[in-house]
Amino acid sequence: KPDTIDIFYQQKKVRAQIEVMSSFSAHADEPELLQYLSTQDKERLKKIFLVHGETERQLEFKDTLIKHQYKNIVIPRLGEIFEL
C-alpha cells in the first residue's frame, strides 16, 4: 500500500485505508457515450462539449468522435464562456 498519493499534483500522506473498486464507475465509459450519441442526429448537433476527465483523455475521445463523423467538438478552457 502506498505511503503517499497524488491529489491535484500534490503528494499527500496516506492516513487511511485505501480500497480500489474497479467494478464500479460513477460515469459512462466510452462505449456507452458513443452508444448514447448514436441516438442523436449528427446533423442537428451544433456542438459537443467535453468537460469531464483529464485533458489527455478528452483529446483521445475527441479523436474518436471525429472518426465517428461527429463535428464541432469543443474542450473548453477553464473560465471560457460560450453563447448558446
SEFIZA-3560 file (N, C-alpha, C; in Angstrom, 3 decimals):
REM SEFIZA-3560
<numar><xx>0.847</xx><yy>-1.189</yy><zz>0.000</zz><atom>N</atom></numar>
<numar><xx>0.000</xx><yy>0.000</yy><zz>0.000</zz><atom>CA</atom></numar>
<numar><xx>0.888</xx><yy>1.246</yy><zz>0.000</zz><atom>C</atom></numar>
<numar><xx>0.473</xx><yy>2.272</yy><zz>-0.706</zz><atom>N</atom></numar>
<numar><xx>1.327</xx><yy>3.462</yy><zz>-0.834</zz><atom>CA</atom></numar>
<numar><xx>1.386</xx><yy>4.282</yy><zz>0.452</zz><atom>C</atom></numar>
<numar><xx>2.527</xx><yy>4.949</yy><zz>0.659</zz><atom>N</atom></numar>
<numar><xx>2.675</xx><yy>5.861</yy><zz>1.793</zz><atom>CA</atom></numar>
<numar><xx>2.129</xx><yy>7.238</yy><zz>1.456</zz><atom>C</atom></numar>
<numar><xx>2.163</xx><yy>7.572</yy><zz>0.131</zz><atom>N</atom></numar>
<numar><xx>1.648</xx><yy>8.860</yy><zz>-0.332</zz><atom>CA</atom></numar>
<numar><xx>0.812</xx><yy>8.630</yy><zz>-1.595</zz><atom>C</atom></numar>
<numar><xx>-0.068</xx><yy>9.594</yy><zz>-1.870</zz><atom>N</atom></numar>
<numar><xx>-0.838</xx><yy>9.589</yy><zz>-3.112</zz><atom>CA</atom></numar>
<numar><xx>-0.789</xx><yy>10.982</yy><zz>-3.721</zz><atom>C</atom></numar>
<numar><xx>-1.034</xx><yy>11.051</yy><zz>-5.017</zz><atom>N</atom></numar>
<numar><xx>-1.001</xx><yy>12.317</yy><zz>-5.741</zz><atom>CA</atom></numar>
<numar><xx>-2.426</xx><yy>12.840</yy><zz>-5.878</zz><atom>C</atom></numar>
<numar><xx>-2.714</xx><yy>14.000</yy><zz>-5.300</zz><atom>N</atom></numar>
<numar><xx>-4.022</xx><yy>14.643</yy><zz>-5.414</zz><atom>CA</atom></numar>
<numar><xx>-3.795</xx><yy>16.042</yy><zz>-5.955</zz><atom>C</atom></numar>
<numar><xx>-4.355</xx><yy>16.288</yy><zz>-7.151</zz><atom>N</atom></numar>
<numar><xx>-4.179</xx><yy>17.580</yy><zz>-7.813</zz><atom>CA</atom></numar>
<numar><xx>-2.713</xx><yy>17.988</yy><zz>-7.861</zz><atom>C</atom></numar>
<numar><xx>-1.868</xx><yy>17.029</yy><zz>-8.278</zz><atom>N</atom></numar>
<numar><xx>-0.436</xx><yy>17.251</yy><zz>-8.490</zz><atom>CA</atom></numar>
<numar><xx>0.339</xx><yy>17.539</yy><zz>-7.202</zz><atom>C</atom></numar>
<numar><xx>-0.244</xx><yy>17.209</yy><zz>-6.059</zz><atom>N</atom></numar>
<numar><xx>0.460</xx><yy>17.369</yy><zz>-4.785</zz><atom>CA</atom></numar>
<numar><xx>0.509</xx><yy>16.022</yy><zz>-4.071</zz><atom>C</atom></numar>
<numar><xx>1.680</xx><yy>15.693</yy><zz>-3.541</zz><atom>N</atom></numar>
<numar><xx>1.818</xx><yy>14.453</yy><zz>-2.791</zz><atom>CA</atom></numar>
<numar><xx>1.214</xx><yy>14.630</yy><zz>-1.397</zz><atom>C</atom></numar>
<numar><xx>0.323</xx><yy>13.706</yy><zz>-1.030</zz><atom>N</atom></numar>
<numar><xx>-0.330</xx><yy>13.736</yy><zz>0.274</zz><atom>CA</atom></numar>
<numar><xx>-0.030</xx><yy>12.426</yy><zz>0.998</zz><atom>C</atom></numar>
<numar><xx>0.236</xx><yy>12.541</yy><zz>2.288</zz><atom>N</atom></numar>
<numar><xx>0.499</xx><yy>11.360</yy><zz>3.099</zz><atom>CA</atom></numar>
<numar><xx>-0.800</xx><yy>10.587</yy><zz>3.291</zz><atom>C</atom></numar>
<numar><xx>-0.729</xx><yy>9.271</yy><zz>3.119</zz><atom>N</atom></numar>
<numar><xx>-1.905</xx><yy>8.420</yy><zz>3.295</zz><atom>CA</atom></numar>
<numar><xx>-2.111</xx><yy>8.176</yy><zz>4.775</zz><atom>C</atom></numar>
<numar><xx>-3.292</xx><yy>8.563</yy><zz>5.235</zz><atom>N</atom></numar>
<numar><xx>-3.646</xx><yy>8.333</yy><zz>6.637</zz><atom>CA</atom></numar>
<numar><xx>-4.987</xx><yy>7.612</yy><zz>6.728</zz><atom>C</atom></numar>
<numar><xx>-5.216</xx><yy>6.736</yy><zz>5.748</zz><atom>N</atom></numar>
<numar><xx>-6.469</xx><yy>5.980</yy><zz>5.701</zz><atom>CA</atom></numar>
<numar><xx>-6.213</xx><yy>4.682</yy><zz>4.959</zz><atom>C</atom></numar>
<numar><xx>-7.150</xx><yy>3.773</yy><zz>5.079</zz><atom>N</atom></numar>
<numar><xx>-7.086</xx><yy>2.537</yy><zz>4.312</zz><atom>CA</atom></numar>
<numar><xx>-7.658</xx><yy>2.811</yy><zz>2.931</zz><atom>C</atom></numar>
<numar><xx>-6.944</xx><yy>2.381</yy><zz>1.905</zz><atom>N</atom></numar>
<numar><xx>-7.376</xx><yy>2.616</yy><zz>0.531</zz><atom>CA</atom></numar>
<numar><xx>-7.916</xx><yy>1.316</yy><zz>-0.047</zz><atom>C</atom></numar>
<numar><xx>-9.110</xx><yy>1.390</yy><zz>-0.617</zz><atom>N</atom></numar>
<numar><xx>-9.718</xx><yy>0.252</yy><zz>-1.311</zz><atom>CA</atom></numar>
<numar><xx>-9.961</xx><yy>0.661</yy><zz>-2.754</zz><atom>C</atom></numar>
<numar><xx>-9.588</xx><yy>-0.177</yy><zz>-3.686</zz><atom>N</atom></numar>
<numar><xx>-9.839</xx><yy>0.071</yy><zz>-5.098</zz><atom>CA</atom></numar>
<numar><xx>-11.022</xx><yy>-0.792</yy><zz>-5.519</zz><atom>C</atom></numar>
<numar><xx>-12.048</xx><yy>-0.132</yy><zz>-6.075</zz><atom>N</atom></numar>
<numar><xx>-13.246</xx><yy>-0.842</yy><zz>-6.503</zz><atom>CA</atom></numar>
<numar><xx>-13.389</xx><yy>-0.666</yy><zz>-8.011</zz><atom>C</atom></numar>
<numar><xx>-12.673</xx><yy>-1.467</yy><zz>-8.765</zz><atom>N</atom></numar>
<numar><xx>-12.642</xx><yy>-1.324</yy><zz>-10.216</zz><atom>CA</atom></numar>
<numar><xx>-13.964</xx><yy>-1.671</yy><zz>-10.888</zz><atom>C</atom></numar>
<numar><xx>-14.814</xx><yy>-2.391</yy><zz>-10.214</zz><atom>N</atom></numar>
<numar><xx>-16.052</xx><yy>-2.834</yy><zz>-10.851</zz><atom>CA</atom></numar>
<numar><xx>-17.135</xx><yy>-1.761</yy><zz>-10.857</zz><atom>C</atom></numar>
<numar><xx>-16.923</xx><yy>-0.648</yy><zz>-10.192</zz><atom>N</atom></numar>
<numar><xx>-17.913</xx><yy>0.412</yy><zz>-10.140</zz><atom>CA</atom></numar>
<numar><xx>-17.398</xx><yy>1.641</yy><zz>-10.883</zz><atom>C</atom></numar>
<numar><xx>-18.317</xx><yy>2.346</yy><zz>-11.520</zz><atom>N</atom></numar>
<numar><xx>-17.960</xx><yy>3.558</yy><zz>-12.232</zz><atom>CA</atom></numar>
<numar><xx>-19.030</xx><yy>4.604</yy><zz>-11.986</zz><atom>C</atom></numar>
<numar><xx>-18.610</xx><yy>5.834</yy><zz>-11.732</zz><atom>N</atom></numar>
<numar><xx>-19.562</xx><yy>6.913</yy><zz>-11.483</zz><atom>CA</atom></numar>
<numar><xx>-19.916</xx><yy>7.652</yy><zz>-12.764</zz><atom>C</atom></numar>
<numar><xx>-19.362</xx><yy>7.232</yy><zz>-13.874</zz><atom>N</atom></numar>
<numar><xx>-19.619</xx><yy>7.910</yy><zz>-15.142</zz><atom>CA</atom></numar>
<numar><xx>-19.664</xx><yy>6.901</yy><zz>-16.284</zz><atom>C</atom></numar>
<numar><xx>-20.208</xx><yy>7.308</yy><zz>-17.380</zz><atom>N</atom></numar>
<numar><xx>-20.290</xx><yy>6.434</yy><zz>-18.551</zz><atom>CA</atom></numar>
<numar><xx>-18.910</xx><yy>6.265</yy><zz>-19.171</zz><atom>C</atom></numar>
<numar><xx>-18.660</xx><yy>5.088</yy><zz>-19.657</zz><atom>N</atom></numar>
<numar><xx>-17.409</xx><yy>4.831</yy><zz>-20.359</zz><atom>CA</atom></numar>
<numar><xx>-17.600</xx><yy>5.125</yy><zz>-21.841</zz><atom>C</atom></numar>
<numar><xx>-16.511</xx><yy>5.116</yy><zz>-22.572</zz><atom>N</atom></numar>
<numar><xx>-16.551</xx><yy>5.493</yy><zz>-23.985</zz><atom>CA</atom></numar>
<numar><xx>-17.609</xx><yy>4.738</yy><zz>-24.790</zz><atom>C</atom></numar>
<numar><xx>-17.705</xx><yy>3.406</yy><zz>-24.680</zz><atom>N</atom></numar>
<numar><xx>-18.735</xx><yy>2.723</yy><zz>-25.481</zz><atom>CA</atom></numar>
<numar><xx>-20.156</xx><yy>3.204</yy><zz>-25.163</zz><atom>C</atom></numar>
<numar><xx>-20.441</xx><yy>3.465</yy><zz>-23.897</zz><atom>N</atom></numar>
<numar><xx>-21.764</xx><yy>3.951</yy><zz>-23.528</zz><atom>CA</atom></numar>
<numar><xx>-22.012</xx><yy>5.360</yy><zz>-24.044</zz><atom>C</atom></numar>
<numar><xx>-20.991</xx><yy>6.205</yy><zz>-24.006</zz><atom>N</atom></numar>
<numar><xx>-21.135</xx><yy>7.563</yy><zz>-24.534</zz><atom>CA</atom></numar>
<numar><xx>-21.352</xx><yy>7.535</yy><zz>-26.050</zz><atom>C</atom></numar>
<numar><xx>-20.612</xx><yy>6.675</yy><zz>-26.742</zz><atom>N</atom></numar>
<numar><xx>-20.804</xx><yy>6.549</yy><zz>-28.183</zz><atom>CA</atom></numar>
<numar><xx>-22.190</xx><yy>5.993</yy><zz>-28.507</zz><atom>C</atom></numar>
<numar><xx>-22.646</xx><yy>5.047</yy><zz>-27.705</zz><atom>N</atom></numar>
<numar><xx>-23.981</xx><yy>4.494</yy><zz>-27.919</zz><atom>CA</atom></numar>
<numar><xx>-25.039</xx><yy>5.585</yy><zz>-27.737</zz><atom>C</atom></numar>
<numar><xx>-24.901</xx><yy>6.400</yy><zz>-26.686</zz><atom>N</atom></numar>
<numar><xx>-25.856</xx><yy>7.487</yy><zz>-26.468</zz><atom>CA</atom></numar>
<numar><xx>-25.834</xx><yy>8.461</yy><zz>-27.651</zz><atom>C</atom></numar>
<numar><xx>-24.649</xx><yy>8.862</yy><zz>-28.064</zz><atom>N</atom></numar>
<numar><xx>-24.544</xx><yy>9.818</yy><zz>-29.174</zz><atom>CA</atom></numar>
<numar><xx>-25.099</xx><yy>9.242</yy><zz>-30.475</zz><atom>C</atom></numar>
<numar><xx>-25.025</xx><yy>7.932</yy><zz>-30.631</zz><atom>N</atom></numar>
<numar><xx>-25.535</xx><yy>7.319</yy><zz>-31.862</zz><atom>CA</atom></numar>
<numar><xx>-27.051</xx><yy>7.478</yy><zz>-31.988</zz><atom>C</atom></numar>
<numar><xx>-27.720</xx><yy>7.805</yy><zz>-30.893</zz><atom>N</atom></numar>
<numar><xx>-29.171</xx><yy>8.011</yy><zz>-30.948</zz><atom>CA</atom></numar>
<numar><xx>-29.524</xx><yy>9.437</yy><zz>-31.360</zz><atom>C</atom></numar>
<numar><xx>-28.514</xx><yy>10.272</yy><zz>-31.515</zz><atom>N</atom></numar>
<numar><xx>-28.727</xx><yy>11.669</yy><zz>-31.879</zz><atom>CA</atom></numar>
<numar><xx>-28.479</xx><yy>11.872</yy><zz>-33.374</zz><atom>C</atom></numar>
<numar><xx>-29.154</xx><yy>12.814</yy><zz>-33.963</zz><atom>N</atom></numar>
<numar><xx>-28.950</xx><yy>13.163</yy><zz>-35.364</zz><atom>CA</atom></numar>
<numar><xx>-27.681</xx><yy>14.018</yy><zz>-35.470</zz><atom>C</atom></numar>
<numar><xx>-26.652</xx><yy>13.482</yy><zz>-36.096</zz><atom>N</atom></numar>
<numar><xx>-25.362</xx><yy>14.180</yy><zz>-36.187</zz><atom>CA</atom></numar>
<numar><xx>-25.493</xx><yy>15.555</yy><zz>-36.845</zz><atom>C</atom></numar>
<numar><xx>-26.425</xx><yy>15.679</yy><zz>-37.760</zz><atom>N</atom></numar>
<numar><xx>-26.601</xx><yy>16.954</yy><zz>-38.465</zz><atom>CA</atom></numar>
<numar><xx>-27.240</xx><yy>18.020</yy><zz>-37.572</zz><atom>C</atom></numar>
<numar><xx>-27.953</xx><yy>17.602</yy><zz>-36.548</zz><atom>N</atom></numar>
<numar><xx>-28.618</xx><yy>18.565</yy><zz>-35.662</zz><atom>CA</atom></numar>
<numar><xx>-27.759</xx><yy>18.952</yy><zz>-34.466</zz><atom>C</atom></numar>
<numar><xx>-26.701</xx><yy>18.187</yy><zz>-34.192</zz><atom>N</atom></numar>
<numar><xx>-25.811</xx><yy>18.515</yy><zz>-33.078</zz><atom>CA</atom></numar>
<numar><xx>-24.976</xx><yy>19.732</yy><zz>-33.463</zz><atom>C</atom></numar>
<numar><xx>-25.129</xx><yy>20.811</yy><zz>-32.720</zz><atom>N</atom></numar>
<numar><xx>-24.375</xx><yy>22.030</yy><zz>-33.049</zz><atom>CA</atom></numar>
<numar><xx>-22.973</xx><yy>21.989</yy><zz>-32.476</zz><atom>C</atom></numar>
<numar><xx>-22.842</xx><yy>21.528</yy><zz>-31.238</zz><atom>N</atom></numar>
<numar><xx>-21.535</xx><yy>21.411</yy><zz>-30.593</zz><atom>CA</atom></numar>
<numar><xx>-21.601</xx><yy>20.274</yy><zz>-29.583</zz><atom>C</atom></numar>
<numar><xx>-20.463</xx><yy>19.641</yy><zz>-29.376</zz><atom>N</atom></numar>
<numar><xx>-20.313</xx><yy>18.658</yy><zz>-28.313</zz><atom>CA</atom></numar>
<numar><xx>-19.215</xx><yy>19.191</yy><zz>-27.403</zz><atom>C</atom></numar>
<numar><xx>-19.537</xx><yy>19.404</yy><zz>-26.143</zz><atom>N</atom></numar>
<numar><xx>-18.574</xx><yy>19.903</yy><zz>-25.165</zz><atom>CA</atom></numar>
<numar><xx>-18.054</xx><yy>18.741</yy><zz>-24.328</zz><atom>C</atom></numar>
<numar><xx>-16.745</xx><yy>18.587</yy><zz>-24.290</zz><atom>N</atom></numar>
<numar><xx>-16.113</xx><yy>17.581</yy><zz>-23.437</zz><atom>CA</atom></numar>
<numar><xx>-15.582</xx><yy>18.295</yy><zz>-22.204</zz><atom>C</atom></numar>
<numar><xx>-16.228</xx><yy>18.072</yy><zz>-21.078</zz><atom>N</atom></numar>
<numar><xx>-15.899</xx><yy>18.837</yy><zz>-19.874</zz><atom>CA</atom></numar>
<numar><xx>-15.481</xx><yy>17.959</yy><zz>-18.704</zz><atom>C</atom></numar>
<numar><xx>-15.444</xx><yy>16.661</yy><zz>-18.900</zz><atom>N</atom></numar>
<numar><xx>-15.124</xx><yy>15.767</yy><zz>-17.788</zz><atom>CA</atom></numar>
<numar><xx>-13.877</xx><yy>14.959</yy><zz>-18.133</zz><atom>C</atom></numar>
<numar><xx>-13.062</xx><yy>14.700</yy><zz>-17.139</zz><atom>N</atom></numar>
<numar><xx>-11.874</xx><yy>13.885</yy><zz>-17.334</zz><atom>CA</atom></numar>
<numar><xx>-10.626</xx><yy>14.714</yy><zz>-17.553</zz><atom>C</atom></numar>
<numar><xx>-9.515</xx><yy>14.013</yy><zz>-17.642</zz><atom>N</atom></numar>
<numar><xx>-8.237</xx><yy>14.678</yy><zz>-17.839</zz><atom>CA</atom></numar>
<numar><xx>-8.071</xx><yy>15.062</yy><zz>-19.308</zz><atom>C</atom></numar>
<numar><xx>-7.302</xx><yy>16.107</yy><zz>-19.551</zz><atom>N</atom></numar>
<numar><xx>-7.143</xx><yy>16.660</yy><zz>-20.892</zz><atom>CA</atom></numar>
<numar><xx>-6.709</xx><yy>15.611</yy><zz>-21.902</zz><atom>C</atom></numar>
<numar><xx>-5.742</xx><yy>14.787</yy><zz>-21.563</zz><atom>N</atom></numar>
<numar><xx>-5.253</xx><yy>13.767</yy><zz>-22.498</zz><atom>CA</atom></numar>
<numar><xx>-6.393</xx><yy>12.832</yy><zz>-22.914</zz><atom>C</atom></numar>
<numar><xx>-7.203</xx><yy>12.433</yy><zz>-21.961</zz><atom>N</atom></numar>
<numar><xx>-8.323</xx><yy>11.528</yy><zz>-22.266</zz><atom>CA</atom></numar>
<numar><xx>-9.393</xx><yy>12.246</yy><zz>-23.083</zz><atom>C</atom></numar>
<numar><xx>-9.619</xx><yy>13.516</yy><zz>-22.789</zz><atom>N</atom></numar>
<numar><xx>-10.575</xx><yy>14.299</yy><zz>-23.579</zz><atom>CA</atom></numar>
<numar><xx>-10.120</xx><yy>14.369</yy><zz>-25.037</zz><atom>C</atom></numar>
<numar><xx>-8.830</xx><yy>14.608</yy><zz>-25.255</zz><atom>N</atom></numar>
<numar><xx>-8.297</xx><yy>14.698</yy><zz>-26.616</zz><atom>CA</atom></numar>
<numar><xx>-8.439</xx><yy>13.364</yy><zz>-27.348</zz><atom>C</atom></numar>
<numar><xx>-8.208</xx><yy>12.254</yy><zz>-26.643</zz><atom>N</atom></numar>
<numar><xx>-8.376</xx><yy>10.935</yy><zz>-27.248</zz><atom>CA</atom></numar>
<numar><xx>-9.842</xx><yy>10.708</yy><zz>-27.624</zz><atom>C</atom></numar>
<numar><xx>-10.757</xx><yy>11.092</yy><zz>-26.735</zz><atom>N</atom></numar>
<numar><xx>-12.180</xx><yy>10.897</yy><zz>-27.011</zz><atom>CA</atom></numar>
<numar><xx>-12.630</xx><yy>11.806</yy><zz>-28.156</zz><atom>C</atom></numar>
<numar><xx>-12.075</xx><yy>13.001</yy><zz>-28.206</zz><atom>N</atom></numar>
<numar><xx>-12.384</xx><yy>13.903</yy><zz>-29.322</zz><atom>CA</atom></numar>
<numar><xx>-11.972</xx><yy>13.258</yy><zz>-30.645</zz><atom>C</atom></numar>
<numar><xx>-10.785</xx><yy>12.660</yy><zz>-30.699</zz><atom>N</atom></numar>
<numar><xx>-10.333</xx><yy>11.964</yy><zz>-31.909</zz><atom>CA</atom></numar>
<numar><xx>-11.286</xx><yy>10.827</yy><zz>-32.273</zz><atom>C</atom></numar>
<numar><xx>-11.747</xx><yy>10.098</yy><zz>-31.264</zz><atom>N</atom></numar>
<numar><xx>-12.699</xx><yy>9.009</yy><zz>-31.502</zz><atom>CA</atom></numar>
<numar><xx>-13.993</xx><yy>9.554</yy><zz>-32.093</zz><atom>C</atom></numar>
<numar><xx>-14.482</xx><yy>10.659</yy><zz>-31.551</zz><atom>N</atom></numar>
<numar><xx>-15.715</xx><yy>11.256</yy><zz>-32.067</zz><atom>CA</atom></numar>
<numar><xx>-15.545</xx><yy>11.707</yy><zz>-33.516</zz><atom>C</atom></numar>
<numar><xx>-14.405</xx><yy>12.286</yy><zz>-33.818</zz><atom>N</atom></numar>
<numar><xx>-14.135</xx><yy>12.735</yy><zz>-35.190</zz><atom>CA</atom></numar>
<numar><xx>-14.132</xx><yy>11.533</yy><zz>-36.136</zz><atom>C</atom></numar>
<numar><xx>-13.530</xx><yy>10.421</yy><zz>-35.700</zz><atom>N</atom></numar>
<numar><xx>-13.520</xx><yy>9.207</yy><zz>-36.524</zz><atom>CA</atom></numar>
<numar><xx>-14.932</xx><yy>8.681</yy><zz>-36.769</zz><atom>C</atom></numar>
<numar><xx>-15.852</xx><yy>8.993</yy><zz>-35.843</zz><atom>N</atom></numar>
<numar><xx>-17.256</xx><yy>8.585</yy><zz>-35.994</zz><atom>CA</atom></numar>
<numar><xx>-18.087</xx><yy>9.679</yy><zz>-36.676</zz><atom>C</atom></numar>
<numar><xx>-17.420</xx><yy>10.619</yy><zz>-37.324</zz><atom>N</atom></numar>
<numar><xx>-18.042</xx><yy>11.691</yy><zz>-38.106</zz><atom>CA</atom></numar>
<numar><xx>-18.829</xx><yy>12.708</yy><zz>-37.271</zz><atom>C</atom></numar>
<numar><xx>-18.463</xx><yy>12.886</yy><zz>-36.004</zz><atom>N</atom></numar>
<numar><xx>-19.055</xx><yy>13.981</yy><zz>-35.222</zz><atom>CA</atom></numar>
<numar><xx>-18.212</xx><yy>15.223</yy><zz>-35.469</zz><atom>C</atom></numar>
<numar><xx>-18.869</xx><yy>16.377</yy><zz>-35.461</zz><atom>N</atom></numar>
<numar><xx>-18.199</xx><yy>17.640</yy><zz>-35.758</zz><atom>CA</atom></numar>
<numar><xx>-18.363</xx><yy>18.612</yy><zz>-34.592</zz><atom>C</atom></numar>
<numar><xx>-17.599</xx><yy>19.679</yy><zz>-34.626</zz><atom>N</atom></numar>
<numar><xx>-17.694</xx><yy>20.767</yy><zz>-33.644</zz><atom>CA</atom></numar>
<numar><xx>-17.587</xx><yy>20.259</yy><zz>-32.212</zz><atom>C</atom></numar>
<numar><xx>-16.507</xx><yy>19.562</yy><zz>-31.932</zz><atom>N</atom></numar>
<numar><xx>-16.246</xx><yy>19.048</yy><zz>-30.598</zz><atom>CA</atom></numar>
<numar><xx>-15.338</xx><yy>20.038</yy><zz>-29.896</zz><atom>C</atom></numar>
<numar><xx>-15.762</xx><yy>20.496</yy><zz>-28.728</zz><atom>N</atom></numar>
<numar><xx>-15.059</xx><yy>21.564</yy><zz>-28.019</zz><atom>CA</atom></numar>
<numar><xx>-14.599</xx><yy>21.054</yy><zz>-26.657</zz><atom>C</atom></numar>
<numar><xx>-13.347</xx><yy>21.330</yy><zz>-26.326</zz><atom>N</atom></numar>
<numar><xx>-12.822</xx><yy>21.102</yy><zz>-24.982</zz><atom>CA</atom></numar>
<numar><xx>-12.579</xx><yy>22.488</yy><zz>-24.393</zz><atom>C</atom></numar>
<numar><xx>-13.518</xx><yy>22.984</yy><zz>-23.589</zz><atom>N</atom></numar>
<numar><xx>-13.393</xx><yy>24.358</yy><zz>-23.078</zz><atom>CA</atom></numar>
<numar><xx>-12.208</xx><yy>24.518</yy><zz>-22.131</zz><atom>C</atom></numar>
<numar><xx>-11.626</xx><yy>25.703</yy><zz>-22.181</zz><atom>N</atom></numar>
<numar><xx>-10.598</xx><yy>26.080</yy><zz>-21.209</zz><atom>CA</atom></numar>
<numar><xx>-11.295</xx><yy>26.590</yy><zz>-19.949</zz><atom>C</atom></numar>
<numar><xx>-10.641</xx><yy>26.484</yy><zz>-18.825</zz><atom>N</atom></numar>
<numar><xx>-11.198</xx><yy>26.962</yy><zz>-17.567</zz><atom>CA</atom></numar>
<numar><xx>-11.594</xx><yy>28.425</yy><zz>-17.699</zz><atom>C</atom></numar>
<numar><xx>-12.842</xx><yy>28.723</yy><zz>-17.382</zz><atom>N</atom></numar>
<numar><xx>-13.339</xx><yy>30.097</yy><zz>-17.433</zz><atom>CA</atom></numar>
<numar><xx>-13.830</xx><yy>30.544</yy><zz>-18.796</zz><atom>C</atom></numar>
<numar><xx>-13.671</xx><yy>29.688</yy><zz>-19.804</zz><atom>N</atom></numar>
<numar><xx>-14.121</xx><yy>30.064</yy><zz>-21.140</zz><atom>CA</atom></numar>
<numar><xx>-15.650</xx><yy>30.137</yy><zz>-21.167</zz><atom>C</atom></numar>
<numar><xx>-16.175</xx><yy>31.105</yy><zz>-21.905</zz><atom>N</atom></numar>
<numar><xx>-17.617</xx><yy>31.354</yy><zz>-21.968</zz><atom>CA</atom></numar>
<numar><xx>-18.098</xx><yy>31.111</yy><zz>-23.387</zz><atom>C</atom></numar>
<numar><xx>-19.266</xx><yy>30.481</yy><zz>-23.498</zz><atom>N</atom></numar>
<numar><xx>-19.858</xx><yy>30.199</yy><zz>-24.799</zz><atom>CA</atom></numar>
<numar><xx>-21.281</xx><yy>30.727</yy><zz>-24.818</zz><atom>C</atom></numar>
<numar><xx>-21.690</xx><yy>31.267</yy><zz>-25.939</zz><atom>N</atom></numar>
<numar><xx>-23.072</xx><yy>31.690</yy><zz>-26.116</zz><atom>CA</atom></numar>
<numar><xx>-23.787</xx><yy>30.576</yy><zz>-26.857</zz><atom>C</atom></numar>
<numar><xx>-24.888</xx><yy>30.109</yy><zz>-26.283</zz><atom>N</atom></numar>
<numar><xx>-25.635</xx><yy>29.013</yy><zz>-26.898</zz><atom>CA</atom></numar>
<numar><xx>-26.905</xx><yy>29.511</yy><zz>-27.540</zz><atom>C</atom></numar>
//
